[in-house]
Amino acid sequence: MKKQDNKHEKAENKNYKLFGLSQDEYKEIGKLLKHEPDDFELGIFSAMWSEHCSYKSSKVYLQTLPSKGDKVLIGPGENAGVVDFGDGDVLVFKMESHNHPSFIEPFQGSATGVGGIMRDIFTMGARPLANLNSLRFGSHLHPKTPYYLSEVVKGVGFYGNCMGVPTVGGEVVFDECYNDNILVNAFTIGIAKQDRIFLSSKCEVENIVIYVGSATGMDGIHGATMASEEFDSKNNKKRSTVQVGDPFTEKLLLEACIEAMDRKLIVSIQDMGAAGLTSSSFEMADKSGHGMTIDLDAIPLRTSGMAPVEIMLSESQERMLLSCRGENLDALSSVFDKWGLSCVKVGEVIDEKNIKFYYKSKLYKIFDVDTVVNGPVYERPKRKPDYLKKILPIKINNYEIPKNINDIAARLIMHPNIASKRPVFTQYDYTIGTNTIVPPGFSAAVLRIKNEGNGNRLTKGFLLDINGNSKYTYLDPYIGSALAVIECARNISACGGTPVAITDCLNFASPEDPETMWQFSEAVKGIKEAAIKLKTPVISGNVSFYNETVRKEGGNAVASKIYPTPVIGMVGFIEDIDRVVTPYFKDDGDEIFLLGRLKGDLGGSLYMEYFHKDFRQKPMDIDLDYEVNLHNCLRSMINGGYIKSAVDISEGGIFTALTESSITNPDKTLGFVVEYEDKEMRLDAFLFAELEQAFVLTLNNKAKPKEFFEKASFYDIPIKMIGVVKEGVIKINSAIELKSDKIKKEYYSVIKNILSK
């Protein structure tokens, strides 16, 4: 009899494409394994080698970011970054993207994004204190935008509210570049004691490996690889890759983990986030320098009959992998049993750097940890985009000054990117915990830390802000990304805080496009240089590539790409919360001052986009040294007790800064009268230029003007009185005269109207 040919054992496993691997990566895996990989092996490698888990296209650039500083205790590499808050306290924070799941299933995608980032925080031993978010949607005129906005906001609020963690700030942006790819970036900060930070790298040989939390189901399978590829017309078929969250279970998991940590029952812990059990087991093993055994038969399952690869790749929520010493197993089990959660021994830590999987009581697979974790690192081709050849400095004289500038100003304040986001943040509980000093809707969120001990009044607090400038990053990736860092620092400084550290979320299109990689490299450079100047190291973060949708048009594949969108989350400190300054005007008759300088460059401004239908001009450079000096000057004035209100000039220009300062006072509706006298600057440039390095201020009644001006002189920062606060009217020379109450009503109704569609 002719011997049977076992070609099926040697044939290429075509499923590598379904797992998101390239052919070269597939061949490399075969070389490492010395055989053709089966689906289980492909699943493990595809998850760990995905952009989402490995950062294979971004790692060479991320390594250039500053990550060390006086306050930094733990930087990139752990579940979250950690800074010293003094008095034995530390703040733990991070930002993550959940873009792809939120586009497919906006409610569950956004909800589980919030849940996932909170797990990263309490995995470190910190109790979550506050959430922020950056939400980006398509044009407000796009028919799907109201649906996405409504569902995402519901999802964010649902999970955060159920967890009892306030959502204290964020941003909501509308632009047609997000019509086919919305962005949901979630930020959480927590507090812990410095001597009880928990790491995934601490597991010890002979530790028992424990699975805790919810059972494993079919949801989220291939979630990590789905987040590492572009969308196409078959997005609905990817709904099964979106995780389903249960915040009530996560609340139990939080309390159980904190209790077990307090009782010193846990040695090491890792959240089962992207790639589920795969990433948690391999990351824990890699960071500790050990290996482990995993018994797949012991994994609690929500769906019977799951295949081993499905168990490993499931991204079911509210699960953790941890290690403990054998003598603590019973005590640990009793803690999780008390909270009604599974606590199952699934393996042991071993003195070899392999992970051994057992299935049906037999050794199933062995993986070398280094082989899986140390995947390919790419330095992909870069090319400056051709469109930038047409992005030139603005020639303002080519554009007429509108005759109806009064109407334009009124309409600009109603643009959804400027109008109040109150209908969004009122769906979040932002006061739970009673620590919120400055709520959403103002420059930066401010929270206090309550005194729990000696009866002395504790006055210190921390500030949070989140910002991105995708339009400016599209026009100049270096300037736009630096501006995102600067804008956060401005908002924190305007409240009286000192910026300390940042986390970032870098949202870009496909890294396989050389133009995207050029944008990415320039953006990282901008973040790096701004962070160095402002002394705000990058201590955690996330990269989200493949934010594009490929469609067939006339037989050709056409990609709809987002603008490059680096988002920055910044944390600052303030020694005395009684010194916090808010941005809105306080009293009729207060004098209004301009601290800083105006250049009147309208390039890239909302005014140019909205009214001249042309924003594609190169933004002016930002003087980082001047920026640092300006912030130091303002903080010195605030610390000296001179300042009653302070706000920076950003989107919409000084007109928006003045108007929002007038109509956002929660107790009264104010206005202003400002005289503009610069003969060398056009009126529209004065009103609407956005890249100004300046703040609008009012003074405390007890402030001595002489000392105030001496402060500015000491820092060599110009200061000038430009007007007064006046109730009921918004007036600039004879060109603009609007009624404050009417503008306020419209300002607060825009987003409500979008949500009601």
C-alpha positions in Angstrom: 0.0 0.0 0.0 1.2 3.5 -0.9 2.2 5.5 2.2 -0.3 8.3 2.8 1.1 11.8 2.1 0.6 14.1 5.1 0.6 17.2 3.1 -2.1 18.6 5.3 0.4 18.8 8.2 2.8 20.9 6.1 0.4 23.0 4.1 0.3 26.7 4.9 -2.4 27.6 7.4 -4.4 30.2 5.4 -6.1 31.3 8.6 -3.2 33.6 9.4 -5.0 36.3 7.4 -8.1 35.9 9.6 -5.8 36.4 12.6 -4.5 39.7 11.2 -1.0 38.5 10.5 1.0 39.3 7.4 2.5 36.6 5.3 6.0 37.5 6.5 4.9 37.4 10.1 3.3 34.0 9.5 6.5 32.7 8.0 8.6 34.0 10.9 6.3 32.3 13.4 6.8 29.0 11.5 10.6 29.4 11.7 10.4 30.1 15.4 8.1 27.1 16.1 9.9 24.9 13.5 6.5 23.8 12.2 3.5 25.2 10.5 1.4 26.9 13.3 -2.0 25.7 14.1 -4.9 28.1 15.0 -4.1 28.1 18.7 -0.5 29.2 18.0 -1.7 31.7 15.4 -4.1 33.1 18.0 -1.4 33.6 20.6 1.1 35.2 18.2 -1.4 37.3 16.4 -2.7 38.8 19.6 0.8 39.5 21.1 2.2 40.7 17.8 -0.8 43.0 17.1 -0.2 46.8 17.0 -2.6 47.0 20.0 -0.4 44.8 22.2 3.1 45.0 20.8 3.4 48.7 19.5 5.5 47.2 16.7 5.2 50.2 14.4 5.4 52.9 17.1 7.9 51.6 19.7 11.0 53.2 18.0 9.4 56.6 18.4 7.8 56.2 21.8 11.2 55.3 23.3 12.3 58.9 22.5 9.6 60.5 24.8 10.8 61.8 28.2 9.5 59.6 31.0 11.5 60.6 34.0 11.0 63.5 36.4 11.2 64.5 40.1 7.7 63.3 40.8 7.7 60.2 38.6 7.8 56.9 40.5 6.7 54.5 37.7 6.8 55.3 34.0 5.8 53.4 30.9 5.8 49.6 31.0 3.3 48.9 33.8 -0.4 49.0 33.8 -0.3 52.8 34.5 2.1 55.6 35.4 2.6 56.7 39.0 3.6 60.1 40.4 4.5 61.1 44.0 1.7 63.3 45.5 3.4 63.8 48.8 2.5 62.7 52.4 3.0 59.0 51.3 0.3 59.3 48.6 0.7 58.6 44.9 -1.5 59.3 41.9 -1.9 56.5 39.3 -3.2 57.4 35.9 -3.4 56.4 32.3 -5.4 57.0 29.1 -6.5 54.3 26.6 -8.4 54.2 23.3 -11.5 52.1 22.6 -12.1 53.5 19.1 -12.8 50.4 17.0 -15.3 48.8 19.4 -17.1 52.1 19.9 -17.5 52.6 16.2 -19.0 49.1 15.8 -21.1 49.1 19.0 -21.0 52.6 20.5 -22.7 51.9 23.8 -20.8 48.8 24.8 -17.6 49.9 23.1 -17.5 53.2 25.1 -18.7 51.5 28.4 -16.1 48.8 28.3 -13.4 51.4 27.4 -14.2 53.1 30.7 -14.2 49.8 32.5 -10.9 48.7 31.0 -9.0 51.8 32.0 -10.4 51.7 35.5 -9.1 48.1 35.9 -5.7 49.3 34.8 -5.8 51.7 37.8 -7.0 49.5 40.5 -4.8 46.7 39.3 -2.0 48.9 40.6 -3.6 49.0 44.0 -5.1 52.5 43.5 -8.7 53.4 44.1 -10.1 55.2 41.1 -10.9 58.9 41.9 -12.0 60.4 38.6 -12.5 59.8 34.9 -12.1 62.0 31.8 -12.7 61.3 28.2 -12.0 62.6 24.7 -14.8 61.9 22.3 -14.6 62.7 18.6 -17.5 62.3 16.1 -18.2 63.1 12.5 -19.7 66.3 11.3 -22.6 67.5 13.4 -24.6 67.5 10.1 -23.9 63.8 9.4 -27.0 61.7 9.9 -25.3 59.1 12.1 -23.6 61.6 14.4 -26.6 62.1 16.8 -26.8 58.3 17.2 -23.1 57.9 17.9 -23.0 60.9 20.3 -26.0 59.7 22.2 -24.9 56.0 22.6 -21.3 56.8 23.4 -22.3 59.3 26.1 -24.7 56.8 27.5 -22.1 54.1 27.6 -19.5 56.3 29.3 -22.0 57.6 31.9 -23.4 54.1 32.5 -20.2 52.5 33.4 -18.6 55.4 35.4 -21.8 56.1 37.3 -22.4 52.5 38.3 -18.8 52.3 39.5 -19.2 55.4 41.7 -16.4 57.2 39.9 -17.1 60.8 38.8 -16.5 61.8 35.2 -15.1 65.3 35.8 -14.0 66.6 32.4 -13.2 65.9 28.8 -13.7 67.1 25.3 -16.3 66.6 22.5 -15.2 67.4 19.0 -17.1 67.2 15.7 -15.3 67.0 12.3 -16.1 65.2 9.1 -12.8 63.4 9.2 -14.4 61.2 11.9 -17.5 60.4 9.9 -16.3 56.8 9.3 -14.1 56.4 12.4 -15.2 57.9 15.8 -12.7 58.1 18.6 -13.3 57.3 22.2 -10.3 57.9 24.5 -10.8 57.2 28.2 -8.7 58.5 31.1 -8.8 57.4 34.8 -6.8 58.6 37.8 -6.6 56.9 41.2 -4.9 57.3 44.5 -2.8 54.8 46.6 -0.2 54.7 49.3 3.3 54.7 48.0 4.3 51.6 49.9 1.5 49.5 48.5 1.7 49.7 44.7 1.1 46.4 43.0 2.9 45.4 39.8 2.5 42.6 37.3 6.2 41.9 37.4 6.5 40.7 41.0 5.3 37.1 40.8 7.6 34.5 42.3 8.5 30.9 41.5 5.9 28.5 43.1 3.3 31.2 43.4 -0.1 30.0 42.5 -1.7 31.6 39.4 -5.3 32.6 40.1 -8.1 33.6 37.8 -10.7 36.0 39.5 -13.8 37.8 38.3 -16.4 37.0 35.6 -16.5 33.8 33.6 -15.1 33.7 30.1 -17.4 34.0 27.2 -17.3 34.5 23.4 -17.4 38.3 23.5 -14.4 40.2 22.4 -12.6 37.4 20.6 -10.1 38.9 18.2 -10.6 42.3 19.8 -6.9 43.1 19.9 -6.4 42.2 16.2 -9.6 44.0 15.2 -8.2 47.1 16.8 -5.1 46.6 14.6 -6.8 46.8 11.2 -8.8 49.2 9.2 -12.6 49.0 8.8 -14.4 48.1 5.6 -18.0 47.7 4.5 -18.5 44.5 6.6 -18.2 46.2 10.0 -21.5 44.8 11.3 -20.0 41.3 11.1 -17.4 42.4 13.7 -20.0 43.1 16.4 -18.9 39.8 18.2 -15.5 41.3 18.7 -16.9 44.0 20.9 -16.8 43.3 24.6 -19.9 43.4 26.9 -19.4 45.1 30.2 -21.0 44.7 33.6 -20.0 47.6 35.9 -21.7 46.1 38.9 -19.4 43.1 38.7 -16.5 45.4 38.2 -17.4 47.3 41.3 -17.3 44.0 43.2 -14.0 43.1 41.6 -12.6 46.5 42.6 -13.6 46.1 46.2 -12.4 42.4 46.4 -9.0 43.3 44.9 -8.5 46.3 47.2 -9.4 44.2 50.2 -7.0 41.4 49.2 -4.2 43.9 48.6 -4.8 45.5 52.0 -4.5 42.1 53.6 -1.3 41.4 51.5 -2.7 38.3 49.9 -1.7 39.2 46.4 1.9 39.1 45.1 1.3 40.1 41.4 -1.7 41.1 39.4 -2.6 41.8 35.8 -5.8 42.9 34.2 -7.2 40.7 31.4 -7.6 43.5 28.9 -6.8 43.4 25.2 -6.2 39.8 24.1 -7.6 38.6 27.5 -5.8 35.6 29.1 -3.2 35.6 26.4 -1.8 39.1 27.2 -2.2 38.8 30.9 -0.3 35.5 31.2 2.5 36.3 28.8 3.0 39.9 30.2 3.1 38.7 33.8 5.5 35.9 32.9 7.7 38.3 30.8 7.9 41.1 33.3 8.7 38.7 36.2 11.3 36.7 34.2 9.6 33.4 35.0 7.1 31.1 33.3 3.9 29.5 34.4 1.5 26.7 33.8 -2.1 27.4 32.7 -4.8 24.7 33.0 -7.4 25.6 30.3 -9.8 23.1 31.9 -9.9 25.2 35.0 -10.9 28.5 33.4 -14.5 29.4 34.3 -16.6 29.5 31.1 -19.8 31.3 30.4 -20.2 29.4 27.1 -19.8 25.7 27.1 -17.6 24.0 24.5 -15.3 26.9 23.9 -12.1 25.9 22.0 -8.7 26.6 23.6 -8.0 29.5 21.2 -11.3 31.1 22.0 -10.6 30.8 25.8 -7.2 32.5 25.3 -8.5 35.3 23.0 -11.8 36.1 24.8 -11.9 39.7 26.0 -14.8 39.1 28.4 -14.7 41.9 30.9 -14.2 42.2 34.6 -11.4 39.5 34.9 -8.0 39.5 36.5 -5.0 37.1 36.6 -3.0 37.2 39.8 -0.5 35.2 41.8 -0.4 34.5 45.5 1.7 32.4 47.9 0.3 28.9 48.6 -0.3 29.6 52.2 -2.6 32.6 51.3 -4.8 30.7 48.8 -7.6 29.9 51.3 -7.7 33.5 52.7 -7.7 34.9 49.1 -10.5 32.6 48.1 -12.6 33.7 51.1 -12.2 37.4 50.1 -13.5 36.8 46.6 -16.2 34.4 47.8 -17.4 37.1 50.1 -17.8 39.5 47.2 -19.5 36.7 45.1 -16.7 36.3 42.6 -14.9 33.4 41.1 -11.4 32.7 42.5 -9.9 29.7 40.7 -6.4 28.2 40.7 -5.4 27.8 37.1 -1.7 27.3 37.3 1.6 27.9 39.0 4.7 30.1 38.5 7.6 27.9 37.3 11.4 28.4 37.2 11.7 28.4 33.4 10.6 31.1 31.0 8.0 29.0 29.2 4.2 28.9 29.5 2.8 25.4 29.5 -0.9 25.1 28.6 -2.8 22.0 29.7 -6.1 20.9 28.1 -8.2 17.9 28.8 -5.7 16.9 31.5 -2.8 16.7 29.1 0.0 19.0 28.1 -1.4 20.9 25.1 1.2 23.5 24.1 4.5 25.0 25.3 5.5 28.5 24.4 8.8 30.3 25.0 7.8 33.6 26.6 10.5 35.6 24.9 9.6 34.3 21.5 6.0 35.4 21.8 6.6 38.7 23.6 9.5 40.0 21.6 7.8 40.2 18.3 8.8 42.2 15.3 9.6 45.9 15.7 9.2 47.9 12.5 10.8 51.1 11.4 8.3 51.6 8.6 8.9 53.8 5.6 8.0 57.5 6.0 7.1 60.1 3.5 5.9 63.7 4.0 2.4 63.9 2.6 1.9 65.6 -0.7 -0.9 67.8 0.6 1.5 69.6 2.8 3.1 71.2 -0.2 -0.1 73.3 -0.5 -0.2 74.2 3.3 1.5 77.6 3.3 1.4 80.6 5.8 -1.8 82.5 5.4 -1.9 85.6 3.2 -4.5 87.5 5.1 -4.9 90.2 2.6 -6.3 87.7 0.2 -9.4 87.5 2.4 -11.8 90.3 2.9 -12.9 91.4 6.4 -16.6 90.4 6.6 -19.0 93.2 6.7 -21.4 91.2 9.0 -18.7 90.4 11.6 -21.3 90.9 14.4 -23.4 88.0 12.9 -20.3 85.9 12.3 -19.2 86.3 16.0 -22.7 85.2 17.1 -22.7 82.2 14.9 -19.1 81.2 15.8 -20.0 80.9 19.5 -22.8 78.5 18.5 -20.4 76.2 16.6 -20.7 72.7 18.2 -17.0 72.6 18.9 -17.3 75.8 21.0 -20.8 75.5 22.4 -21.4 74.2 25.9 -21.1 70.5 26.4 -23.4 70.6 29.4 -25.9 68.2 27.8 -23.1 65.7 27.7 -21.5 66.0 31.1 -24.8 66.3 33.0 -25.3 62.6 32.0 -22.2 61.8 34.1 -22.2 61.9 37.9 -19.3 64.3 38.4 -19.8 65.1 42.1 -19.9 61.6 43.6 -17.2 61.3 46.3 -17.6 65.0 47.0 -14.1 65.8 46.0 -14.8 67.8 42.8 -13.9 71.5 43.3 -14.2 72.6 39.7 -16.7 70.6 37.6 -16.7 69.9 33.9 -17.2 72.8 31.5 -14.3 75.0 32.6 -10.6 75.1 32.1 -9.4 72.1 34.1 -11.1 69.8 36.6 -9.9 70.3 40.2 -10.2 67.7 42.9 -9.3 67.8 46.5 -7.8 65.1 48.7 -9.6 64.8 52.0 -7.8 64.6 55.3 -8.3 61.2 56.8 -6.1 61.5 59.9 -4.8 64.1 62.3 -7.6 66.6 62.1 -5.5 69.3 60.4 -7.1 70.7 57.3 -5.5 69.3 54.2 -5.6 71.9 51.4 -3.7 70.1 48.5 -5.5 69.1 45.3 -4.8 68.0 41.8 -5.9 69.2 38.4 -6.8 67.2 35.3 -7.2 68.2 31.7 -7.5 66.4 28.3 -6.9 68.0 24.9 -6.2 67.3 21.3 -5.8 69.5 18.2 -6.4 67.3 15.2 -6.9 70.1 12.7 -3.6 71.7 13.6 -1.9 68.3 13.7 -3.2 67.7 10.1 -1.7 71.1 9.0 1.6 70.6 10.9 2.0 67.4 13.0 4.8 68.8 15.1 3.0 72.1 16.0 -0.4 70.4 16.5 0.9 67.8 18.9 3.0 70.3 20.8 -0.1 72.5 21.0 -2.1 69.6 22.6 0.5 69.5 25.4 0.6 73.3 25.7 -3.2 73.6 25.8 -3.4 71.2 28.8 -0.7 73.1 30.6 -2.4 76.4 29.9 -5.7 75.2 31.4 -4.0 73.8 34.5 -1.9 77.0 34.9 -5.0 79.2 34.5 -6.5 77.5 37.6 -3.3 78.0 39.6 -1.9 74.5 39.2 1.6 73.3 38.3 1.7 70.7 35.4 3.4 67.5 36.6 3.1 64.6 34.1 1.1 63.4 31.1 -0.4 60.4 29.5 -1.1 60.3 25.8 -3.4 58.5 23.3 -2.1 58.7 19.8 -4.8 58.1 17.2 -3.7 57.7 13.6 -4.5 56.0 10.4 -2.7 52.9 9.0 1.0 52.6 9.8 1.5 50.8 6.5 1.0 54.2 4.8 4.3 56.1 4.8 2.5 59.4 5.1 0.9 58.3 8.3 4.2 57.3 9.7 5.7 60.6 8.8 2.8 62.3 10.6 3.3 60.0 13.6 7.0 60.6 13.9 6.5 64.4 13.7 3.7 64.3 16.3 5.9 62.3 18.7 8.6 64.9 18.2 6.2 67.7 19.0 5.0 66.0 22.2 8.6 65.3 23.2 9.8 68.8 22.9 6.8 70.4 24.5 6.9 67.9 27.4 10.6 68.6 28.0 10.1 72.3 28.1 7.1 72.2 30.4 8.7 69.5 32.6 5.8 67.1 32.1 7.2 63.6 31.4 5.1 61.1 29.5 4.5 58.2 32.0 1.9 56.1 30.3 -0.2 56.0 27.2 -1.5 54.2 24.2 -1.3 54.1 20.4 -4.3 53.5 18.2 -3.5 52.9 14.5 -5.8 51.9 11.6 -8.4 54.5 12.3 -9.6 54.5 8.7 -12.3 52.9 6.7 -11.6 51.4 3.2 -14.5 51.6 0.8 -15.0 50.6 -2.8 -15.6 53.5 -5.1 -15.7 52.9 -8.9 -13.9 49.6 -8.4 -11.1 51.2 -6.5 -10.3 51.0 -2.7 -10.5 54.4 -1.2 -9.5 55.0 2.4 -11.4 57.5 4.6 -8.8 58.5 7.2 -9.0 60.5 10.4 -6.8 63.5 10.8 -3.8 62.6 13.0 -5.2 63.0 16.5 -2.8 62.9 19.4 -4.7 63.4 22.7 -3.0 64.5 25.9 -4.1 63.9 29.4 -2.3 66.0 32.0 -2.1 66.0 35.7 -1.1 69.0 37.8 -0.8 69.8 41.5 -1.9 72.7 43.6 -0.8 73.2 47.2 -3.9 75.2 48.4 -7.3 74.6 46.8 -8.5 77.9 48.2 -6.2 79.5 45.6 -8.0 77.8 42.6 -9.0 80.3 40.0 -12.0 79.7 37.6 -12.2 81.1 34.1 -15.5 83.0 34.3 -15.9 86.7 35.1 -17.2 87.3 38.7 -18.5 90.9 39.0 -19.8 93.8 37.0 -17.2 96.6 36.7 -14.1 94.3 37.0 -11.3 95.4 34.7 -10.2 93.0 32.0 -6.5 92.5 31.2 -4.6 90.7 28.5 -1.5 88.9 29.8 0.8 87.9 26.9 1.1 88.8 23.3 -1.2 88.6 20.2 0.1 87.8 16.8 -3.2 87.7 15.0 -2.4 84.6 12.8 -5.7 83.3 11.5 -4.1 80.2 9.8 -6.0 77.0 10.6 -8.6 78.8 12.7 -12.2 77.8 13.1 -13.1 81.3 11.7 -11.2 80.6 8.5 -12.8 77.1 8.2 -16.3 78.1 9.0 -16.7 81.5 7.2 -14.0 81.6 4.6 -14.3 77.8 3.9 -10.5 77.5 3.9 -8.5 76.5 7.0 -5.6 74.9 5.1 -2.9 77.3 6.1 0.3 76.5 8.0 0.0 77.4 11.7 2.6 79.7 13.2 5.4 78.4 15.3 5.0 78.2 19.1 7.7 79.8 21.2 8.1 77.2 23.9 10.5 79.3 26.1 8.0 82.2 26.0 5.2 79.8 26.9 7.0 78.5 30.0 7.7 82.0 31.1 4.1 83.0 30.6 2.8 80.1 32.7 5.3 80.9 35.5 4.2 84.5 35.5 0.5 83.6 35.7 1.0 81.1 38.5 3.0 83.7 40.4 0.1 86.1 40.1 -2.4 83.5 41.2 -0.3 82.5 44.2 0.1 86.1 45.1 -3.7 86.4 45.3 -4.1 88.9 42.5 -6.3 87.0 40.1 -10.1 86.7 40.1 -10.5 84.9 36.8 -8.1 83.6 34.1 -8.7 81.9 30.8 -6.4 81.1 27.8 -7.1 82.0 24.2 -7.7 78.9 22.1 -10.4 77.8 19.7 -12.5 80.7 18.5 -9.9 83.3 19.6 -10.1 86.1 22.1 -13.7 86.7 21.2 -14.7 83.2 22.4 -12.5 83.5 25.5 -14.2 86.8 26.5 -17.7 85.6 25.7 -17.4 82.3 27.5 -16.0 84.1 30.5 -19.1 86.2 30.5 -21.8 83.6 30.1 -20.5 80.6 32.0 -20.8 82.1 35.5 -23.2 79.7 37.2 -24.8 82.5 39.2 -25.3 85.4 36.8 -25.1 86.5 33.2 -22.4 89.0 32.6 -20.8 90.6 29.5 -18.0 92.9 28.6 -17.0 96.1 26.8 -13.6 95.9 25.1 -11.8 98.5 23.1 -9.5 97.3 20.3 -6.9 99.8 19.3 -4.2 98.0 17.4 -3.9 99.7 14.0 -1.5 97.0 12.7 -3.8 94.1 13.3 -7.1 93.5 11.4 -10.2 93.3 13.6 -11.0 89.7 12.5 -7.4 88.7 13.3 -7.7 90.2 16.8 -11.0 88.5 17.4 -10.6 85.0 16.0 -6.9 84.1 15.9 -6.4 81.0 18.0 -2.7 80.4 18.4 -2.1 83.3 20.8 0.2 82.9 23.7 -1.9 85.0 26.1 -4.5 84.8 28.9 -7.5 87.0 29.7 -7.6 88.0 33.3 -9.6 90.0 35.9 -8.2 91.1 39.2 -9.2 90.5 42.8 -10.6 93.6 44.4 -7.8 93.6 47.0 -5.1 93.3 44.4 -2.7 96.2 44.2 -2.3 97.1 40.5 1.3 98.3 41.0 2.4 94.9 42.3 0.4 93.2 39.6 2.2 95.0 36.9 5.6 94.5 38.6 5.0 90.7 38.4 4.5 90.9 34.7 7.5 93.1 34.3 9.7 90.7 36.3 8.8 87.9 33.9 9.1 90.2 30.9 5.5 89.5 29.9 3.4 92.3 28.4 0.1 93.2 30.1 -2.6 95.6 29.1 -6.0 96.6 30.2 -8.4 96.0 27.3 -11.9 96.5 28.8 -14.3 96.0 31.7 -16.9 93.4 32.7 -20.4 94.8 32.0 -23.6 93.0 32.7 -25.9 92.2 29.8 -23.8 93.2 26.7 -21.0 91.8 24.6 -19.4 94.7 22.9 -16.1 95.3 21.0 -15.7 98.8 19.6 -18.6 99.5 17.3 -18.2 96.3 15.3 -19.7 93.8 17.7 -22.7 94.3 20.0 -24.7 91.3 21.2 -27.0 90.6 24.1 -25.4 88.3 26.7 -28.6 86.5 27.7 -29.5 85.6 24.1 -26.0 84.3 23.3 -26.0 82.3 26.6 -29.3 80.6 25.7 -28.0 79.6 22.2 -24.6 78.6 23.6 -26.2 76.0 25.9 -28.8 74.7 23.4 -26.6 73.6 20.5 -25.5 70.1 21.7 -29.0 69.5 23.2 -30.4 70.1 19.7 -28.0 67.6 18.2 -28.8 64.9 20.8 -32.6 65.4 20.1 -32.3 64.5 16.4 
